[in-house]
Amino acid sequence: MKSRFRIIVNLPVVSSVLVALCAMPALAQQAGNANPAAAGPAMTRLGGDLPAILGEKDRLYLITADIYVPSGKTVRIKSGTVLLFRNFTGLHVEGQLLVDGTKEKPVIFTSEFDGRYNPVDSVRANAYDWNGIYIHESGLGSVLANCAVVYSVYGINSLTKFIRLDQVTFADNGRADLTIENGKIAVSRDPFSYAIPIKDARIDGVPVKILMDPEMPRRNALRYSGLSLMVGGASMGTWFSVQQARDRQKIADMADTAVTGVESPLVKYSPEDYNGAVRQRNVDIGLLVTGFCLSALGAAGLGFSFTF
């Protein structure tokens, strides 16, 4: 006995399903637009202890949990680096922090809602968005140069006065911009600098070396050696350029044909003399090139010393 099935087609239901299927791409696009952060700029997420160098490859970081400069360690943040902090996160400096911003490429500490660096976010940045930079007593010797701290609660709060600030900009921070050893420091929106005198450090028994830039010895060595090499190489190249010009003239005189009434130079000079003059010219040319190459190398080293 054969079974029979009846398929009933409900046209209104089928039409509704087809309309829904056609509308799915538009709804998905609307959902994507409702969450613009999903299509935002590429960011590297950070949390916990920081690496020794920040900003060497990536330039934009999203801080999803508190970040730390570990005690006894040095962390360097390179110029042009931007750190976007989520709510209730901050930077704790327990070791030595070196912020190497420049006037052209400052380092930025700001809220994740800062539209200048995360323009797709629909929420506007405000004061109190993140906690700020907290420098512990063990963070003495930290240096922050050419950077900005904005939209935080406390700005920079340092428990030690033995830090150095060089052209730091504060803006739109909630409770304070700068606090040093529990005392608030009045700052404006203009770049602010602060440094403790070396004599005060000696009085308090703080090693002066800690307050100095740890890169200073390497920088000075590179500058002085580069300058010496540049001047010495240029002098060497100049000297041998004069010598090789004389060598060329001497060879030209030896190779001249006889002039009427004048004895031929080839009679006056032996072939050994001629060949020796050619060799000397080649040596002087080599020393000339070597001198100017050393000068260029010294100039490159001198220029590189201003990059860190």
C-alpha positions as a LaTeX table, in Angstrom:
\begin{tabular}{lrrr}
\hline
Residue & $x$ (\AA) & $y$ (\AA) & $z$ (\AA) \\
\hline
Met1 & 0.00 & 0.00 & 0.00 \\
Lys2 & 1.50 & 3.23 & $-1.05$ \\
Ser3 & 1.54 & 6.22 & 1.27 \\
Arg4 & 0.67 & 9.61 & $-0.04$ \\
Phe5 & 2.06 & 12.89 & 1.30 \\
Arg6 & 0.49 & 16.22 & 0.66 \\
Ile7 & 2.78 & 19.22 & 0.54 \\
Ile8 & 0.94 & 22.38 & 1.35 \\
Val9 & 2.70 & 25.54 & 0.21 \\
Asn10 & 1.87 & 28.54 & 2.36 \\
Leu11 & 2.71 & 31.46 & 0.09 \\
Pro12 & 2.74 & 34.20 & 2.81 \\
Val13 & 5.24 & 32.22 & 4.91 \\
Val14 & 7.52 & 31.55 & 1.94 \\
Ser15 & 7.46 & 35.22 & 1.02 \\
Ser16 & 8.42 & 36.23 & 4.55 \\
Val17 & 11.38 & 33.82 & 4.57 \\
Leu18 & 12.62 & 35.10 & 1.22 \\
Val19 & 12.40 & 38.72 & 2.38 \\
Ala20 & 14.34 & 37.87 & 5.54 \\
Leu21 & 17.06 & 36.11 & 3.56 \\
Cys22 & 17.41 & 39.09 & 1.25 \\
Ala23 & 17.63 & 41.48 & 4.20 \\
Met24 & 20.37 & 39.53 & 6.02 \\
Pro25 & 23.34 & 41.23 & 4.24 \\
Ala26 & 21.96 & 44.67 & 4.99 \\
Leu27 & 21.33 & 43.73 & 8.62 \\
Ala28 & 24.87 & 42.37 & 8.92 \\
Gln29 & 26.24 & 45.60 & 7.49 \\
Gln30 & 24.15 & 47.62 & 9.97 \\
Ala31 & 25.42 & 45.46 & 12.81 \\
Gly32 & 29.00 & 46.11 & 11.68 \\
Asn33 & 28.30 & 49.84 & 11.58 \\
Ala34 & 26.80 & 49.68 & 15.05 \\
Asn35 & 30.15 & 48.39 & 16.30 \\
Pro36 & 32.73 & 50.55 & 14.48 \\
Ala37 & 35.50 & 49.48 & 16.85 \\
Ala38 & 35.48 & 46.10 & 15.09 \\
Ala39 & 36.75 & 47.82 & 11.93 \\
Gly40 & 39.13 & 50.15 & 13.73 \\
Pro41 & 42.86 & 50.60 & 13.25 \\
Ala42 & 45.09 & 47.63 & 13.94 \\
Met43 & 46.23 & 47.61 & 17.57 \\
Thr44 & 48.52 & 45.43 & 19.63 \\
Arg45 & 46.92 & 44.46 & 22.93 \\
Leu46 & 49.00 & 44.78 & 26.08 \\
Gly47 & 48.68 & 43.85 & 29.72 \\
Gly48 & 51.08 & 42.89 & 32.51 \\
Asp49 & 54.86 & 43.37 & 32.43 \\
Leu50 & 56.17 & 45.40 & 29.50 \\
Pro51 & 59.00 & 44.29 & 27.20 \\
Ala52 & 62.34 & 46.11 & 27.29 \\
Ile53 & 61.45 & 48.18 & 24.20 \\
Leu54 & 57.99 & 49.36 & 23.23 \\
Gly55 & 57.27 & 50.82 & 19.81 \\
Glu56 & 60.12 & 49.19 & 17.94 \\
Lys57 & 57.75 & 47.51 & 15.47 \\
Asp58 & 54.19 & 48.44 & 16.44 \\
Arg59 & 53.13 & 52.00 & 17.13 \\
Leu60 & 49.53 & 51.67 & 18.38 \\
Tyr61 & 48.74 & 49.71 & 21.55 \\
Leu62 & 45.46 & 48.96 & 23.29 \\
Ile63 & 46.00 & 48.52 & 27.03 \\
Thr64 & 43.44 & 45.98 & 28.24 \\
Ala65 & 44.85 & 45.52 & 31.77 \\
Asp66 & 47.34 & 47.32 & 34.00 \\
Ile67 & 50.84 & 47.40 & 32.52 \\
Tyr68 & 54.04 & 47.40 & 34.56 \\
Val69 & 57.67 & 48.42 & 34.33 \\
Pro70 & 59.04 & 45.63 & 36.55 \\
Ser71 & 61.25 & 46.46 & 39.50 \\
Gly72 & 64.94 & 46.39 & 38.59 \\
Lys73 & 64.18 & 46.56 & 34.86 \\
Thr74 & 64.35 & 49.37 & 32.30 \\
Val75 & 61.63 & 49.87 & 29.71 \\
Arg76 & 62.10 & 52.25 & 26.79 \\
Ile77 & 59.17 & 53.63 & 24.78 \\
Lys78 & 60.20 & 54.87 & 21.35 \\
Ser79 & 59.01 & 58.04 & 19.66 \\
Gly80 & 55.65 & 58.00 & 17.89 \\
Thr81 & 54.19 & 55.28 & 20.10 \\
Val82 & 50.53 & 55.66 & 21.14 \\
Leu83 & 49.08 & 53.81 & 24.14 \\
Leu84 & 45.27 & 53.68 & 24.35 \\
Phe85 & 44.09 & 52.72 & 27.84 \\
Arg86 & 40.78 & 51.08 & 28.65 \\
Asn87 & 38.75 & 52.10 & 31.69 \\
Phe88 & 40.28 & 51.29 & 35.08 \\
Thr89 & 43.72 & 50.53 & 33.59 \\
Gly90 & 46.99 & 52.38 & 34.05 \\
Leu91 & 50.79 & 52.24 & 33.92 \\
His92 & 52.74 & 51.26 & 37.05 \\
Val93 & 56.43 & 52.15 & 37.04 \\
Glu94 & 58.34 & 50.04 & 39.55 \\
Gly95 & 61.63 & 50.05 & 37.60 \\
Gln96 & 63.01 & 52.71 & 35.27 \\
Leu97 & 60.84 & 54.11 & 32.48 \\
Leu98 & 62.47 & 55.97 & 29.59 \\
Val99 & 60.05 & 57.68 & 27.22 \\
Asp100 & 61.95 & 58.75 & 24.10 \\
Gly101 & 59.45 & 61.02 & 22.39 \\
Thr102 & 60.53 & 63.78 & 20.05 \\
Lys103 & 58.95 & 67.11 & 19.19 \\
Glu104 & 57.89 & 65.75 & 15.81 \\
Lys105 & 56.85 & 62.31 & 17.10 \\
Pro106 & 55.72 & 62.49 & 20.73 \\
Val107 & 54.64 & 59.48 & 22.78 \\
Ile108 & 50.94 & 59.59 & 23.64 \\
Phe109 & 49.23 & 58.14 & 26.74 \\
Thr110 & 45.50 & 58.52 & 26.26 \\
Ser111 & 42.04 & 56.96 & 26.42 \\
Glu112 & 40.91 & 54.22 & 24.06 \\
Phe113 & 38.10 & 56.60 & 23.07 \\
Asp114 & 40.48 & 59.30 & 21.84 \\
Gly115 & 39.19 & 59.97 & 18.33 \\
Arg116 & 42.53 & 61.27 & 17.11 \\
Tyr117 & 44.01 & 57.79 & 17.34 \\
Asn118 & 40.91 & 55.57 & 17.36 \\
Pro119 & 38.57 & 57.52 & 15.08 \\
Val120 & 36.03 & 54.74 & 14.55 \\
Asp121 & 34.93 & 54.57 & 18.18 \\
Ser122 & 31.49 & 56.07 & 18.78 \\
Val123 & 32.25 & 57.10 & 22.39 \\
Arg124 & 34.02 & 60.39 & 23.03 \\
Ala125 & 37.03 & 60.57 & 25.32 \\
Asn126 & 36.67 & 62.31 & 28.67 \\
Ala127 & 38.61 & 62.89 & 31.86 \\
Tyr128 & 38.67 & 59.87 & 34.22 \\
Asp129 & 38.72 & 57.42 & 31.27 \\
Trp130 & 41.83 & 55.64 & 32.59 \\
Asn131 & 43.82 & 55.74 & 35.81 \\
Gly132 & 47.09 & 57.41 & 34.72 \\
Ile133 & 50.83 & 56.79 & 35.24 \\
Tyr134 & 51.82 & 55.73 & 38.74 \\
Ile135 & 55.55 & 55.92 & 39.50 \\
His136 & 56.47 & 53.97 & 42.62 \\
Glu137 & 59.34 & 54.86 & 44.95 \\
Ser138 & 61.52 & 52.31 & 43.18 \\
Gly139 & 60.91 & 54.09 & 39.87 \\
Leu140 & 63.47 & 56.82 & 40.55 \\
Gly141 & 65.53 & 57.81 & 37.54 \\
Ser142 & 62.58 & 57.53 & 35.16 \\
Val143 & 62.61 & 60.04 & 32.31 \\
Leu144 & 59.58 & 61.08 & 30.26 \\
Ala145 & 60.49 & 63.29 & 27.30 \\
Asn146 & 58.19 & 64.81 & 24.66 \\
Cys147 & 55.02 & 62.96 & 25.56 \\
Ala148 & 51.38 & 63.72 & 26.37 \\
Val149 & 49.19 & 62.39 & 29.19 \\
Val150 & 45.49 & 63.03 & 28.56 \\
Tyr151 & 42.01 & 61.92 & 29.66 \\
Ser152 & 43.23 & 60.13 & 32.80 \\
Val153 & 42.31 & 60.37 & 36.49 \\
Tyr154 & 45.66 & 61.28 & 38.04 \\
Gly155 & 47.91 & 62.17 & 35.09 \\
Ile156 & 51.35 & 61.34 & 36.49 \\
Asn157 & 51.49 & 60.45 & 40.17 \\
Ser158 & 55.07 & 59.92 & 41.34 \\
Leu159 & 56.01 & 58.77 & 44.83 \\
Thr160 & 59.61 & 59.85 & 44.16 \\
Lys161 & 60.87 & 63.30 & 43.25 \\
Phe162 & 63.91 & 61.83 & 41.50 \\
Ile163 & 62.40 & 61.74 & 38.04 \\
Arg164 & 62.81 & 63.96 & 35.01 \\
Leu165 & 60.10 & 65.37 & 32.78 \\
Asp166 & 61.07 & 67.07 & 29.55 \\
Gln167 & 58.37 & 68.84 & 27.51 \\
Val168 & 55.45 & 66.79 & 28.83 \\
Thr169 & 51.94 & 67.93 & 27.92 \\
Phe170 & 48.96 & 67.40 & 30.25 \\
Ala171 & 45.33 & 67.88 & 29.21 \\
Asp172 & 41.84 & 66.86 & 30.33 \\
Asn173 & 42.92 & 64.83 & 33.34 \\
Gly174 & 40.37 & 64.44 & 36.13 \\
Arg175 & 41.76 & 64.91 & 39.64 \\
Ala176 & 45.28 & 66.05 & 38.86 \\
Asp177 & 47.80 & 66.45 & 36.07 \\
Leu178 & 51.01 & 65.96 & 38.04 \\
Thr179 & 51.57 & 64.86 & 41.63 \\
Ile180 & 55.05 & 64.39 & 43.09 \\
Glu181 & 55.47 & 62.92 & 46.57 \\
Asn182 & 51.79 & 63.63 & 47.35 \\
Gly183 & 52.08 & 67.28 & 46.35 \\
Lys184 & 50.13 & 68.53 & 43.34 \\
Ile185 & 52.18 & 70.51 & 40.81 \\
Ala186 & 50.41 & 73.28 & 38.92 \\
Val187 & 50.87 & 72.88 & 35.17 \\
Ser188 & 49.26 & 74.48 & 32.15 \\
Arg189 & 48.54 & 73.06 & 28.73 \\
Asp190 & 51.99 & 74.16 & 27.60 \\
Pro191 & 54.77 & 71.55 & 27.58 \\
Phe192 & 56.10 & 71.17 & 31.13 \\
Ser193 & 59.60 & 70.24 & 32.29 \\
Tyr194 & 60.81 & 69.14 & 35.72 \\
Ala195 & 64.15 & 67.95 & 37.05 \\
Ile196 & 65.62 & 67.65 & 40.53 \\
Pro197 & 69.00 & 69.37 & 41.00 \\
Ile198 & 71.93 & 67.00 & 41.22 \\
Lys199 & 73.06 & 68.59 & 44.50 \\
Asp200 & 69.72 & 67.70 & 46.08 \\
Ala201 & 70.20 & 64.12 & 44.99 \\
Arg202 & 73.62 & 64.04 & 46.62 \\
Ile203 & 72.20 & 65.48 & 49.85 \\
Asp204 & 69.54 & 62.77 & 49.94 \\
Gly205 & 72.13 & 60.10 & 49.20 \\
Val206 & 70.70 & 59.18 & 45.81 \\
Pro207 & 73.36 & 57.98 & 43.33 \\
Val208 & 73.70 & 60.65 & 40.66 \\
Lys209 & 74.21 & 57.94 & 38.05 \\
Ile210 & 70.61 & 56.83 & 38.51 \\
Leu211 & 69.34 & 60.26 & 37.50 \\
Met212 & 71.40 & 60.35 & 34.35 \\
Asp213 & 70.23 & 58.98 & 31.06 \\
Pro214 & 71.63 & 55.43 & 30.87 \\
Glu215 & 72.24 & 55.96 & 27.16 \\
Met216 & 74.42 & 59.01 & 27.80 \\
Pro217 & 77.77 & 57.14 & 27.93 \\
Arg218 & 77.05 & 55.33 & 24.66 \\
Arg219 & 75.71 & 58.53 & 23.10 \\
Asn220 & 78.74 & 60.59 & 24.13 \\
Ala221 & 81.18 & 57.92 & 22.99 \\
Leu222 & 79.47 & 57.76 & 19.63 \\
Arg223 & 79.44 & 61.54 & 19.28 \\
Tyr224 & 83.07 & 62.15 & 20.21 \\
Ser225 & 84.41 & 59.24 & 18.20 \\
Gly226 & 82.19 & 60.18 & 15.24 \\
Leu227 & 83.33 & 63.78 & 15.36 \\
Ser228 & 86.99 & 62.78 & 15.61 \\
Leu229 & 86.63 & 60.33 & 12.74 \\
Met230 & 84.81 & 62.88 & 10.62 \\
Val231 & 87.42 & 65.61 & 11.11 \\
Gly232 & 90.39 & 63.22 & 10.86 \\
Gly233 & 89.04 & 61.50 & 7.77 \\
Ala234 & 88.30 & 64.80 & 6.06 \\
Ser235 & 91.81 & 66.05 & 6.82 \\
Met236 & 93.32 & 62.82 & 5.53 \\
Gly237 & 91.26 & 62.91 & 2.37 \\
Thr238 & 92.15 & 66.56 & 1.72 \\
Trp239 & 95.87 & 65.96 & 2.23 \\
Phe240 & 96.05 & 63.00 & $-0.12$ \\
Ser241 & 93.89 & 64.74 & $-2.71$ \\
Val242 & 96.64 & 67.38 & $-2.92$ \\
Gln243 & 99.29 & 64.66 & $-3.05$ \\
Gln244 & 97.62 & 62.73 & $-5.83$ \\
Ala245 & 97.24 & 65.94 & $-7.82$ \\
Arg246 & 101.00 & 66.40 & $-7.56$ \\
Asp247 & 101.51 & 62.77 & $-8.54$ \\
Arg248 & 99.41 & 63.25 & $-11.65$ \\
Gln249 & 101.39 & 66.30 & $-12.65$ \\
Lys250 & 104.68 & 64.45 & $-12.11$ \\
Ile251 & 103.53 & 61.53 & $-14.25$ \\
Ala252 & 102.35 & 63.91 & $-16.94$ \\
Asp253 & 105.77 & 65.59 & $-16.98$ \\
Met254 & 107.50 & 62.21 & $-17.30$ \\
Ala255 & 105.26 & 61.10 & $-20.13$ \\
Asp256 & 105.58 & 64.29 & $-22.21$ \\
Thr257 & 107.22 & 63.91 & $-25.54$ \\
Ala258 & 110.49 & 65.74 & $-26.21$ \\
Val259 & 110.27 & 69.39 & $-26.99$ \\
Thr260 & 112.65 & 70.99 & $-29.42$ \\
Gly261 & 115.77 & 72.07 & $-27.62$ \\
Val262 & 114.73 & 70.25 & $-24.41$ \\
Glu263 & 115.98 & 66.86 & $-23.40$ \\
Ser264 & 113.27 & 64.18 & $-23.33$ \\
Pro265 & 111.97 & 63.47 & $-19.80$ \\
Leu266 & 112.13 & 59.75 & $-20.56$ \\
Val267 & 115.86 & 60.19 & $-20.88$ \\
Lys268 & 115.96 & 62.20 & $-17.67$ \\
Tyr269 & 113.77 & 59.69 & $-15.76$ \\
Ser270 & 114.17 & 55.94 & $-15.92$ \\
Pro271 & 111.23 & 53.57 & $-16.50$ \\
Glu272 & 111.52 & 52.54 & $-12.83$ \\
Asp273 & 111.02 & 56.16 & $-11.84$ \\
Tyr274 & 107.93 & 56.40 & $-14.03$ \\
Asn275 & 106.41 & 53.16 & $-12.70$ \\
Gly276 & 107.18 & 54.21 & $-9.11$ \\
Ala277 & 105.37 & 57.52 & $-9.66$ \\
Val278 & 102.31 & 55.65 & $-11.01$ \\
Arg279 & 102.29 & 53.34 & $-7.98$ \\
Gln280 & 102.57 & 56.28 & $-5.62$ \\
Arg281 & 99.66 & 58.00 & $-7.34$ \\
Asn282 & 97.51 & 54.88 & $-6.94$ \\
Val283 & 98.42 & 54.62 & $-3.26$ \\
Asp284 & 97.55 & 58.28 & $-2.70$ \\
Ile285 & 94.21 & 57.84 & $-4.46$ \\
Gly286 & 93.45 & 54.86 & $-2.21$ \\
Leu287 & 94.32 & 56.85 & 0.89 \\
Leu288 & 92.24 & 59.77 & $-0.38$ \\
Val289 & 89.18 & 57.55 & $-0.78$ \\
Thr290 & 89.80 & 55.91 & 2.59 \\
Gly291 & 89.99 & 59.29 & 4.32 \\
Phe292 & 86.71 & 60.55 & 2.92 \\
Cys293 & 85.01 & 57.21 & 3.64 \\
Leu294 & 86.14 & 57.45 & 7.26 \\
Ser295 & 84.84 & 61.01 & 7.38 \\
Ala296 & 81.45 & 59.89 & 6.05 \\
Leu297 & 81.36 & 57.06 & 8.58 \\
Gly298 & 82.12 & 59.48 & 11.39 \\
Ala299 & 79.38 & 61.85 & 10.21 \\
Ala300 & 76.90 & 58.95 & 10.14 \\
Gly301 & 77.85 & 57.94 & 13.68 \\
Leu302 & 77.54 & 61.54 & 14.88 \\
Gly303 & 74.11 & 61.85 & 13.30 \\
Phe304 & 72.96 & 58.50 & 14.72 \\
Ser305 & 73.89 & 59.63 & 18.24 \\
Phe306 & 71.04 & 62.16 & 18.11 \\
Thr307 & 68.42 & 59.48 & 17.42 \\
Phe308 & 68.36 & 57.91 & 20.89 \\
\hline
\end{tabular}
